[in-house]
Amino acid sequence: MRGGLEAGYAAEMNIRAGQLVQHNVTGRFGRVHSDADEDARFVRVLFQGDRRTSRCRPEELEPTHG
């Protein structure tokens, strides 16, 4: 692993822009604002109640339905 995340890992997890997710560490819900590139280590997520996006590791995000 490189920097805690293999190249292509984020894309393999199918984290996509516009997707609703829950952060599995904090429990917060949000919407993904950037696609995960092949070698992405982070994606941008706008969490409910926030004005700015946050950088999150894709492996800490769980897709939700809704």
mmCIF file of the N, C-alpha and C atoms, coordinates in Angstrom:
data_MODEL
# 
_entry.id   MODEL 
# 
loop_
_atom_site.group_PDB 
_atom_site.id 
_atom_site.type_symbol 
_atom_site.label_atom_id 
_atom_site.label_alt_id 
_atom_site.label_comp_id 
_atom_site.label_asym_id 
_atom_site.label_entity_id 
_atom_site.label_seq_id 
_atom_site.pdbx_PDB_ins_code 
_atom_site.Cartn_x 
_atom_site.Cartn_y 
_atom_site.Cartn_z 
_atom_site.occupancy 
_atom_site.B_iso_or_equiv 
_atom_site.pdbx_formal_charge 
_atom_site.auth_seq_id 
_atom_site.auth_comp_id 
_atom_site.auth_asym_id 
_atom_site.auth_atom_id 
_atom_site.pdbx_PDB_model_num 
ATOM 1   N N  . MET A 1 1  ? 0.839   -1.189 0.000   1.00 0.00 ? 1  MET A N  1 
ATOM 2   C CA . MET A 1 1  ? 0.000   0.000  0.000   1.00 0.00 ? 1  MET A CA 1 
ATOM 3   C C  . MET A 1 1  ? 0.875   1.241  0.000   1.00 0.00 ? 1  MET A C  1 
ATOM 4   N N  . ARG A 1 2  ? 0.389   2.240  -0.682  1.00 0.00 ? 2  ARG A N  1 
ATOM 5   C CA . ARG A 1 2  ? 1.115   3.490  -0.790  1.00 0.00 ? 2  ARG A CA 1 
ATOM 6   C C  . ARG A 1 2  ? 0.339   4.555  -0.033  1.00 0.00 ? 2  ARG A C  1 
ATOM 7   N N  . GLY A 1 3  ? 0.909   5.047  1.060   1.00 0.00 ? 3  GLY A N  1 
ATOM 8   C CA . GLY A 1 3  ? 0.234   6.070  1.841   1.00 0.00 ? 3  GLY A CA 1 
ATOM 9   C C  . GLY A 1 3  ? -1.078  5.597  2.441   1.00 0.00 ? 3  GLY A C  1 
ATOM 10  N N  . GLY A 1 4  ? -1.186  4.291  2.691   1.00 0.00 ? 4  GLY A N  1 
ATOM 11  C CA . GLY A 1 4  ? -2.386  3.762  3.296   1.00 0.00 ? 4  GLY A CA 1 
ATOM 12  C C  . GLY A 1 4  ? -3.488  3.438  2.304   1.00 0.00 ? 4  GLY A C  1 
ATOM 13  N N  . LEU A 1 5  ? -3.228  3.653  1.014   1.00 0.00 ? 5  LEU A N  1 
ATOM 14  C CA . LEU A 1 5  ? -4.264  3.414  0.017   1.00 0.00 ? 5  LEU A CA 1 
ATOM 15  C C  . LEU A 1 5  ? -3.623  2.993  -1.287  1.00 0.00 ? 5  LEU A C  1 
ATOM 16  N N  . GLU A 1 6  ? -3.996  1.819  -1.768  1.00 0.00 ? 6  GLU A N  1 
ATOM 17  C CA . GLU A 1 6  ? -3.449  1.339  -3.033  1.00 0.00 ? 6  GLU A CA 1 
ATOM 18  C C  . GLU A 1 6  ? -3.960  2.182  -4.174  1.00 0.00 ? 6  GLU A C  1 
ATOM 19  N N  . ALA A 1 7  ? -3.159  2.314  -5.230  1.00 0.00 ? 7  ALA A N  1 
ATOM 20  C CA . ALA A 1 7  ? -3.599  3.008  -6.433  1.00 0.00 ? 7  ALA A CA 1 
ATOM 21  C C  . ALA A 1 7  ? -4.805  2.288  -6.994  1.00 0.00 ? 7  ALA A C  1 
ATOM 22  N N  . GLY A 1 8  ? -5.821  3.035  -7.338  1.00 0.00 ? 8  GLY A N  1 
ATOM 23  C CA . GLY A 1 8  ? -7.028  2.456  -7.899  1.00 0.00 ? 8  GLY A CA 1 
ATOM 24  C C  . GLY A 1 8  ? -8.042  2.007  -6.867  1.00 0.00 ? 8  GLY A C  1 
ATOM 25  N N  . TYR A 1 9  ? -7.704  2.048  -5.601  1.00 0.00 ? 9  TYR A N  1 
ATOM 26  C CA . TYR A 1 9  ? -8.591  1.545  -4.553  1.00 0.00 ? 9  TYR A CA 1 
ATOM 27  C C  . TYR A 1 9  ? -9.893  2.340  -4.490  1.00 0.00 ? 9  TYR A C  1 
ATOM 28  N N  . ALA A 1 10 ? -9.779  3.675  -4.546  1.00 0.00 ? 10 ALA A N  1 
ATOM 29  C CA . ALA A 1 10 ? -10.975 4.512  -4.448  1.00 0.00 ? 10 ALA A CA 1 
ATOM 30  C C  . ALA A 1 10 ? -11.929 4.231  -5.593  1.00 0.00 ? 10 ALA A C  1 
ATOM 31  N N  . ALA A 1 11 ? -11.397 4.094  -6.795  1.00 0.00 ? 11 ALA A N  1 
ATOM 32  C CA . ALA A 1 11 ? -12.248 3.821  -7.950  1.00 0.00 ? 11 ALA A CA 1 
ATOM 33  C C  . ALA A 1 11 ? -12.909 2.455  -7.816  1.00 0.00 ? 11 ALA A C  1 
ATOM 34  N N  . GLU A 1 12 ? -12.199 1.483  -7.261  1.00 0.00 ? 12 GLU A N  1 
ATOM 35  C CA . GLU A 1 12 ? -12.760 0.144  -7.084  1.00 0.00 ? 12 GLU A CA 1 
ATOM 36  C C  . GLU A 1 12 ? -13.917 0.150  -6.100  1.00 0.00 ? 12 GLU A C  1 
ATOM 37  N N  . MET A 1 13 ? -13.931 1.100  -5.183  1.00 0.00 ? 13 MET A N  1 
ATOM 38  C CA . MET A 1 13 ? -14.996 1.163  -4.184  1.00 0.00 ? 13 MET A CA 1 
ATOM 39  C C  . MET A 1 13 ? -16.267 1.786  -4.741  1.00 0.00 ? 13 MET A C  1 
ATOM 40  N N  . ASN A 1 14 ? -16.231 2.282  -5.976  1.00 0.00 ? 14 ASN A N  1 
ATOM 41  C CA . ASN A 1 14 ? -17.393 2.882  -6.633  1.00 0.00 ? 14 ASN A CA 1 
ATOM 42  C C  . ASN A 1 14 ? -17.920 4.096  -5.894  1.00 0.00 ? 14 ASN A C  1 
ATOM 43  N N  . ILE A 1 15 ? -17.034 4.920  -5.384  1.00 0.00 ? 15 ILE A N  1 
ATOM 44  C CA . ILE A 1 15 ? -17.425 6.188  -4.787  1.00 0.00 ? 15 ILE A CA 1 
ATOM 45  C C  . ILE A 1 15 ? -17.473 7.201  -5.919  1.00 0.00 ? 15 ILE A C  1 
ATOM 46  N N  . ARG A 1 16 ? -18.647 7.769  -6.158  1.00 0.00 ? 16 ARG A N  1 
ATOM 47  C CA . ARG A 1 16 ? -18.859 8.653  -7.297  1.00 0.00 ? 16 ARG A CA 1 
ATOM 48  C C  . ARG A 1 16 ? -19.469 9.980  -6.857  1.00 0.00 ? 16 ARG A C  1 
ATOM 49  N N  . ALA A 1 17 ? -19.195 11.026 -7.637  1.00 0.00 ? 17 ALA A N  1 
ATOM 50  C CA . ALA A 1 17 ? -19.775 12.342 -7.379  1.00 0.00 ? 17 ALA A CA 1 
ATOM 51  C C  . ALA A 1 17 ? -21.293 12.245 -7.388  1.00 0.00 ? 17 ALA A C  1 
ATOM 52  N N  . GLY A 1 18 ? -21.925 12.934 -6.458  1.00 0.00 ? 18 GLY A N  1 
ATOM 53  C CA . GLY A 1 18 ? -23.370 12.952 -6.350  1.00 0.00 ? 18 GLY A CA 1 
ATOM 54  C C  . GLY A 1 18 ? -23.938 11.874 -5.446  1.00 0.00 ? 18 GLY A C  1 
ATOM 55  N N  . GLN A 1 19 ? -23.104 10.935 -5.051  1.00 0.00 ? 19 GLN A N  1 
ATOM 56  C CA . GLN A 1 19 ? -23.566 9.803  -4.242  1.00 0.00 ? 19 GLN A CA 1 
ATOM 57  C C  . GLN A 1 19 ? -23.742 10.215 -2.781  1.00 0.00 ? 19 GLN A C  1 
ATOM 58  N N  . LEU A 1 20 ? -24.814 9.723  -2.154  1.00 0.00 ? 20 LEU A N  1 
ATOM 59  C CA . LEU A 1 20 ? -25.024 9.929  -0.730  1.00 0.00 ? 20 LEU A CA 1 
ATOM 60  C C  . LEU A 1 20 ? -24.210 8.900  0.027   1.00 0.00 ? 20 LEU A C  1 
ATOM 61  N N  . VAL A 1 21 ? -23.504 9.356  1.064   1.00 0.00 ? 21 VAL A N  1 
ATOM 62  C CA . VAL A 1 21 ? -22.636 8.468  1.829   1.00 0.00 ? 21 VAL A CA 1 
ATOM 63  C C  . VAL A 1 21 ? -22.758 8.767  3.319   1.00 0.00 ? 21 VAL A C  1 
ATOM 64  N N  . GLN A 1 22 ? -22.315 7.792  4.111   1.00 0.00 ? 22 GLN A N  1 
ATOM 65  C CA . GLN A 1 22 ? -22.183 7.991  5.554   1.00 0.00 ? 22 GLN A CA 1 
ATOM 66  C C  . GLN A 1 22 ? -20.738 7.723  5.915   1.00 0.00 ? 22 GLN A C  1 
ATOM 67  N N  . HIS A 1 23 ? -20.149 8.619  6.693   1.00 0.00 ? 23 HIS A N  1 
ATOM 68  C CA . HIS A 1 23 ? -18.765 8.453  7.143   1.00 0.00 ? 23 HIS A CA 1 
ATOM 69  C C  . HIS A 1 23 ? -18.769 7.422  8.264   1.00 0.00 ? 23 HIS A C  1 
ATOM 70  N N  . ASN A 1 24 ? -18.023 6.335  8.092   1.00 0.00 ? 24 ASN A N  1 
ATOM 71  C CA . ASN A 1 24 ? -18.109 5.239  9.061   1.00 0.00 ? 24 ASN A CA 1 
ATOM 72  C C  . ASN A 1 24 ? -17.326 5.481  10.351  1.00 0.00 ? 24 ASN A C  1 
ATOM 73  N N  . VAL A 1 25 ? -16.623 6.607  10.456  1.00 0.00 ? 25 VAL A N  1 
ATOM 74  C CA . VAL A 1 25 ? -15.936 6.951  11.701  1.00 0.00 ? 25 VAL A CA 1 
ATOM 75  C C  . VAL A 1 25 ? -16.785 7.925  12.519  1.00 0.00 ? 25 VAL A C  1 
ATOM 76  N N  . THR A 1 26 ? -17.297 8.961  11.848  1.00 0.00 ? 26 THR A N  1 
ATOM 77  C CA . THR A 1 26 ? -18.065 9.988  12.559  1.00 0.00 ? 26 THR A CA 1 
ATOM 78  C C  . THR A 1 26 ? -19.568 9.741  12.529  1.00 0.00 ? 26 THR A C  1 
ATOM 79  N N  . GLY A 1 27 ? -20.038 8.931  11.573  1.00 0.00 ? 27 GLY A N  1 
ATOM 80  C CA . GLY A 1 27 ? -21.463 8.685  11.433  1.00 0.00 ? 27 GLY A CA 1 
ATOM 81  C C  . GLY A 1 27 ? -22.204 9.768  10.670  1.00 0.00 ? 27 GLY A C  1 
ATOM 82  N N  . ARG A 1 28 ? -21.497 10.786 10.186  1.00 0.00 ? 28 ARG A N  1 
ATOM 83  C CA . ARG A 1 28 ? -22.132 11.894 9.477   1.00 0.00 ? 28 ARG A CA 1 
ATOM 84  C C  . ARG A 1 28 ? -22.521 11.491 8.058   1.00 0.00 ? 28 ARG A C  1 
ATOM 85  N N  . PHE A 1 29 ? -23.602 12.117 7.575   1.00 0.00 ? 29 PHE A N  1 
ATOM 86  C CA . PHE A 1 29 ? -24.086 11.884 6.224   1.00 0.00 ? 29 PHE A CA 1 
ATOM 87  C C  . PHE A 1 29 ? -23.699 13.053 5.331   1.00 0.00 ? 29 PHE A C  1 
ATOM 88  N N  . GLY A 1 30 ? -23.433 12.749 4.064   1.00 0.00 ? 30 GLY A N  1 
ATOM 89  C CA . GLY A 1 30 ? -23.095 13.800 3.126   1.00 0.00 ? 30 GLY A CA 1 
ATOM 90  C C  . GLY A 1 30 ? -23.192 13.324 1.693   1.00 0.00 ? 30 GLY A C  1 
ATOM 91  N N  . ARG A 1 31 ? -22.836 14.225 0.773   1.00 0.00 ? 31 ARG A N  1 
ATOM 92  C CA . ARG A 1 31 ? -22.873 13.936 -0.651  1.00 0.00 ? 31 ARG A CA 1 
ATOM 93  C C  . ARG A 1 31 ? -21.468 14.133 -1.222  1.00 0.00 ? 31 ARG A C  1 
ATOM 94  N N  . VAL A 1 32 ? -21.026 13.162 -2.006  1.00 0.00 ? 32 VAL A N  1 
ATOM 95  C CA . VAL A 1 32 ? -19.701 13.216 -2.628  1.00 0.00 ? 32 VAL A CA 1 
ATOM 96  C C  . VAL A 1 32 ? -19.709 14.291 -3.712  1.00 0.00 ? 32 VAL A C  1 
ATOM 97  N N  . HIS A 1 33 ? -18.696 15.159 -3.703  1.00 0.00 ? 33 HIS A N  1 
ATOM 98  C CA . HIS A 1 33 ? -18.603 16.252 -4.665  1.00 0.00 ? 33 HIS A CA 1 
ATOM 99  C C  . HIS A 1 33 ? -17.501 16.060 -5.687  1.00 0.00 ? 33 HIS A C  1 
ATOM 100 N N  . SER A 1 34 ? -16.706 15.025 -5.550  1.00 0.00 ? 34 SER A N  1 
ATOM 101 C CA . SER A 1 34 ? -15.666 14.771 -6.550  1.00 0.00 ? 34 SER A CA 1 
ATOM 102 C C  . SER A 1 34 ? -15.526 13.273 -6.751  1.00 0.00 ? 34 SER A C  1 
ATOM 103 N N  . ASP A 1 35 ? -15.345 12.884 -8.014  1.00 0.00 ? 35 ASP A N  1 
ATOM 104 C CA . ASP A 1 35 ? -15.109 11.472 -8.305  1.00 0.00 ? 35 ASP A CA 1 
ATOM 105 C C  . ASP A 1 35 ? -13.744 11.061 -7.792  1.00 0.00 ? 35 ASP A C  1 
ATOM 106 N N  . ALA A 1 36 ? -13.618 9.800  -7.463  1.00 0.00 ? 36 ALA A N  1 
ATOM 107 C CA . ALA A 1 36 ? -12.319 9.250  -7.068  1.00 0.00 ? 36 ALA A CA 1 
ATOM 108 C C  . ALA A 1 36 ? -11.560 8.889  -8.334  1.00 0.00 ? 36 ALA A C  1 
ATOM 109 N N  . ASP A 1 37 ? -10.403 9.484  -8.527  1.00 0.00 ? 37 ASP A N  1 
ATOM 110 C CA . ASP A 1 37 ? -9.557  9.137  -9.659  1.00 0.00 ? 37 ASP A CA 1 
ATOM 111 C C  . ASP A 1 37 ? -8.929  7.784  -9.409  1.00 0.00 ? 37 ASP A C  1 
ATOM 112 N N  . GLU A 1 38 ? -8.264  7.250  -10.422 1.00 0.00 ? 38 GLU A N  1 
ATOM 113 C CA . GLU A 1 38 ? -7.642  5.938  -10.273 1.00 0.00 ? 38 GLU A CA 1 
ATOM 114 C C  . GLU A 1 38 ? -6.670  5.876  -9.107  1.00 0.00 ? 38 GLU A C  1 
ATOM 115 N N  . ASP A 1 39 ? -5.934  6.956  -8.885  1.00 0.00 ? 39 ASP A N  1 
ATOM 116 C CA . ASP A 1 39 ? -4.952  6.950  -7.799  1.00 0.00 ? 39 ASP A CA 1 
ATOM 117 C C  . ASP A 1 39 ? -5.351  7.895  -6.666  1.00 0.00 ? 39 ASP A C  1 
ATOM 118 N N  . ALA A 1 40 ? -6.657  8.199  -6.562  1.00 0.00 ? 40 ALA A N  1 
ATOM 119 C CA . ALA A 1 40 ? -7.127  9.144  -5.547  1.00 0.00 ? 40 ALA A CA 1 
ATOM 120 C C  . ALA A 1 40 ? -6.961  8.575  -4.149  1.00 0.00 ? 40 ALA A C  1 
ATOM 121 N N  . ARG A 1 41 ? -6.523  9.416  -3.264  1.00 0.00 ? 41 ARG A N  1 
ATOM 122 C CA . ARG A 1 41 ? -6.439  9.039  -1.852  1.00 0.00 ? 41 ARG A CA 1 
ATOM 123 C C  . ARG A 1 41 ? -7.590  9.635  -1.072  1.00 0.00 ? 41 ARG A C  1 
ATOM 124 N N  . PHE A 1 42 ? -8.185  10.675 -1.638  1.00 0.00 ? 42 PHE A N  1 
ATOM 125 C CA . PHE A 1 42 ? -9.285  11.362 -0.975  1.00 0.00 ? 42 PHE A CA 1 
ATOM 126 C C  . PHE A 1 42 ? -10.346 11.749 -1.999  1.00 0.00 ? 42 PHE A C  1 
ATOM 127 N N  . VAL A 1 43 ? -11.572 11.907 -1.517  1.00 0.00 ? 43 VAL A N  1 
ATOM 128 C CA . VAL A 1 43 ? -12.640 12.510 -2.297  1.00 0.00 ? 43 VAL A CA 1 
ATOM 129 C C  . VAL A 1 43 ? -13.179 13.675 -1.465  1.00 0.00 ? 43 VAL A C  1 
ATOM 130 N N  . ARG A 1 44 ? -13.886 14.579 -2.109  1.00 0.00 ? 44 ARG A N  1 
ATOM 131 C CA . ARG A 1 44 ? -14.488 15.711 -1.419  1.00 0.00 ? 44 ARG A CA 1 
ATOM 132 C C  . ARG A 1 44 ? -15.937 15.384 -1.101  1.00 0.00 ? 44 ARG A C  1 
ATOM 133 N N  . VAL A 1 45 ? -16.325 15.619 0.152   1.00 0.00 ? 45 VAL A N  1 
ATOM 134 C CA . VAL A 1 45 ? -17.696 15.327 0.602   1.00 0.00 ? 45 VAL A CA 1 
ATOM 135 C C  . VAL A 1 45 ? -18.251 16.562 1.301   1.00 0.00 ? 45 VAL A C  1 
ATOM 136 N N  . LEU A 1 46 ? -19.497 16.915 0.957   1.00 0.00 ? 46 LEU A N  1 
ATOM 137 C CA . LEU A 1 46 ? -20.202 17.983 1.654   1.00 0.00 ? 46 LEU A CA 1 
ATOM 138 C C  . LEU A 1 46 ? -21.144 17.324 2.649   1.00 0.00 ? 46 LEU A C  1 
ATOM 139 N N  . PHE A 1 47 ? -20.804 17.434 3.927   1.00 0.00 ? 47 PHE A N  1 
ATOM 140 C CA . PHE A 1 47 ? -21.610 16.830 4.975   1.00 0.00 ? 47 PHE A CA 1 
ATOM 141 C C  . PHE A 1 47 ? -22.775 17.741 5.345   1.00 0.00 ? 47 PHE A C  1 
ATOM 142 N N  . GLN A 1 48 ? -23.868 17.138 5.784   1.00 0.00 ? 48 GLN A N  1 
ATOM 143 C CA . GLN A 1 48 ? -25.057 17.892 6.171   1.00 0.00 ? 48 GLN A CA 1 
ATOM 144 C C  . GLN A 1 48 ? -24.692 18.917 7.229   1.00 0.00 ? 48 GLN A C  1 
ATOM 145 N N  . GLY A 1 49 ? -25.145 20.146 7.013   1.00 0.00 ? 49 GLY A N  1 
ATOM 146 C CA . GLY A 1 49 ? -24.896 21.228 7.956   1.00 0.00 ? 49 GLY A CA 1 
ATOM 147 C C  . GLY A 1 49 ? -23.604 21.978 7.717   1.00 0.00 ? 49 GLY A C  1 
ATOM 148 N N  . ASP A 1 50 ? -22.744 21.496 6.825   1.00 0.00 ? 50 ASP A N  1 
ATOM 149 C CA . ASP A 1 50 ? -21.477 22.159 6.530   1.00 0.00 ? 50 ASP A CA 1 
ATOM 150 C C  . ASP A 1 50 ? -21.625 23.064 5.311   1.00 0.00 ? 50 ASP A C  1 
ATOM 151 N N  . ARG A 1 51 ? -20.817 24.104 5.258   1.00 0.00 ? 51 ARG A N  1 
ATOM 152 C CA . ARG A 1 51 ? -20.796 25.005 4.113   1.00 0.00 ? 51 ARG A CA 1 
ATOM 153 C C  . ARG A 1 51 ? -19.689 24.653 3.134   1.00 0.00 ? 51 ARG A C  1 
ATOM 154 N N  . ARG A 1 52 ? -18.690 23.937 3.614   1.00 0.00 ? 52 ARG A N  1 
ATOM 155 C CA . ARG A 1 52 ? -17.540 23.586 2.778   1.00 0.00 ? 52 ARG A CA 1 
ATOM 156 C C  . ARG A 1 52 ? -17.359 22.079 2.738   1.00 0.00 ? 52 ARG A C  1 
ATOM 157 N N  . THR A 1 53 ? -16.763 21.618 1.650   1.00 0.00 ? 53 THR A N  1 
ATOM 158 C CA . THR A 1 53 ? -16.495 20.194 1.526   1.00 0.00 ? 53 THR A CA 1 
ATOM 159 C C  . THR A 1 53 ? -15.304 19.799 2.391   1.00 0.00 ? 53 THR A C  1 
ATOM 160 N N  . SER A 1 54 ? -15.261 18.533 2.730   1.00 0.00 ? 54 SER A N  1 
ATOM 161 C CA . SER A 1 54 ? -14.158 17.969 3.504   1.00 0.00 ? 54 SER A CA 1 
ATOM 162 C C  . SER A 1 54 ? -13.492 16.877 2.675   1.00 0.00 ? 54 SER A C  1 
ATOM 163 N N  . ARG A 1 55 ? -12.203 16.707 2.889   1.00 0.00 ? 55 ARG A N  1 
ATOM 164 C CA . ARG A 1 55 ? -11.473 15.612 2.243   1.00 0.00 ? 55 ARG A CA 1 
ATOM 165 C C  . ARG A 1 55 ? -11.664 14.357 3.080   1.00 0.00 ? 55 ARG A C  1 
ATOM 166 N N  . CYS A 1 56 ? -12.058 13.268 2.413   1.00 0.00 ? 56 CYS A N  1 
ATOM 167 C CA . CYS A 1 56 ? -12.293 12.010 3.114   1.00 0.00 ? 56 CYS A CA 1 
ATOM 168 C C  . CYS A 1 56 ? -11.640 10.865 2.369   1.00 0.00 ? 56 CYS A C  1 
ATOM 169 N N  . ARG A 1 57 ? -11.196 9.900  3.117   1.00 0.00 ? 57 ARG A N  1 
ATOM 170 C CA . ARG A 1 57 ? -10.668 8.672  2.520   1.00 0.00 ? 57 ARG A CA 1 
ATOM 171 C C  . ARG A 1 57 ? -11.855 7.833  2.055   1.00 0.00 ? 57 ARG A C  1 
ATOM 172 N N  . PRO A 1 58 ? -11.827 7.367  0.824   1.00 0.00 ? 58 PRO A N  1 
ATOM 173 C CA . PRO A 1 58 ? -12.967 6.590  0.301   1.00 0.00 ? 58 PRO A CA 1 
ATOM 174 C C  . PRO A 1 58 ? -13.289 5.351  1.134   1.00 0.00 ? 58 PRO A C  1 
ATOM 175 N N  . GLU A 1 59 ? -12.279 4.738  1.750   1.00 0.00 ? 59 GLU A N  1 
ATOM 176 C CA . GLU A 1 59 ? -12.558 3.531  2.546   1.00 0.00 ? 59 GLU A CA 1 
ATOM 177 C C  . GLU A 1 59 ? -13.325 3.832  3.813   1.00 0.00 ? 59 GLU A C  1 
ATOM 178 N N  . GLU A 1 60 ? -13.454 5.112  4.184   1.00 0.00 ? 60 GLU A N  1 
ATOM 179 C CA . GLU A 1 60 ? -14.219 5.494  5.360   1.00 0.00 ? 60 GLU A CA 1 
ATOM 180 C C  . GLU A 1 60 ? -15.650 5.896  5.013   1.00 0.00 ? 60 GLU A C  1 
ATOM 181 N N  . LEU A 1 61 ? -16.038 5.755  3.747   1.00 0.00 ? 61 LEU A N  1 
ATOM 182 C CA . LEU A 1 61 ? -17.370 6.152  3.297   1.00 0.00 ? 61 LEU A CA 1 
ATOM 183 C C  . LEU A 1 61 ? -18.194 4.930  2.911   1.00 0.00 ? 61 LEU A C  1 
ATOM 184 N N  . GLU A 1 62 ? -19.416 4.905  3.403   1.00 0.00 ? 62 GLU A N  1 
ATOM 185 C CA . GLU A 1 62 ? -20.357 3.837  3.072   1.00 0.00 ? 62 GLU A CA 1 
ATOM 186 C C  . GLU A 1 62 ? -21.478 4.430  2.233   1.00 0.00 ? 62 GLU A C  1 
ATOM 187 N N  . PRO A 1 63 ? -21.719 3.906  1.039   1.00 0.00 ? 63 PRO A N  1 
ATOM 188 C CA . PRO A 1 63 ? -22.846 4.394  0.244   1.00 0.00 ? 63 PRO A CA 1 
ATOM 189 C C  . PRO A 1 63 ? -24.164 4.171  0.984   1.00 0.00 ? 63 PRO A C  1 
ATOM 190 N N  . THR A 1 64 ? -25.071 5.150  0.882   1.00 0.00 ? 64 THR A N  1 
ATOM 191 C CA . THR A 1 64 ? -26.388 5.024  1.510   1.00 0.00 ? 64 THR A CA 1 
ATOM 192 C C  . THR A 1 64 ? -27.445 5.135  0.426   1.00 0.00 ? 64 THR A C  1 
ATOM 193 N N  . HIS A 1 65 ? -28.624 4.709  0.751   1.00 0.00 ? 65 HIS A N  1 
ATOM 194 C CA . HIS A 1 65 ? -29.744 4.810  -0.178  1.00 0.00 ? 65 HIS A CA 1 
ATOM 195 C C  . HIS A 1 65 ? -30.649 5.901  0.316   1.00 0.00 ? 65 HIS A C  1 
ATOM 196 N N  . GLY A 1 66 ? -31.021 6.784  -0.588  1.00 0.00 ? 66 GLY A N  1 
ATOM 197 C CA . GLY A 1 66 ? -31.935 7.840  -0.175  1.00 0.00 ? 66 GLY A CA 1 
ATOM 198 C C  . GLY A 1 66 ? -31.823 9.067  -0.990  1.00 0.00 ? 66 GLY A C  1 
# 
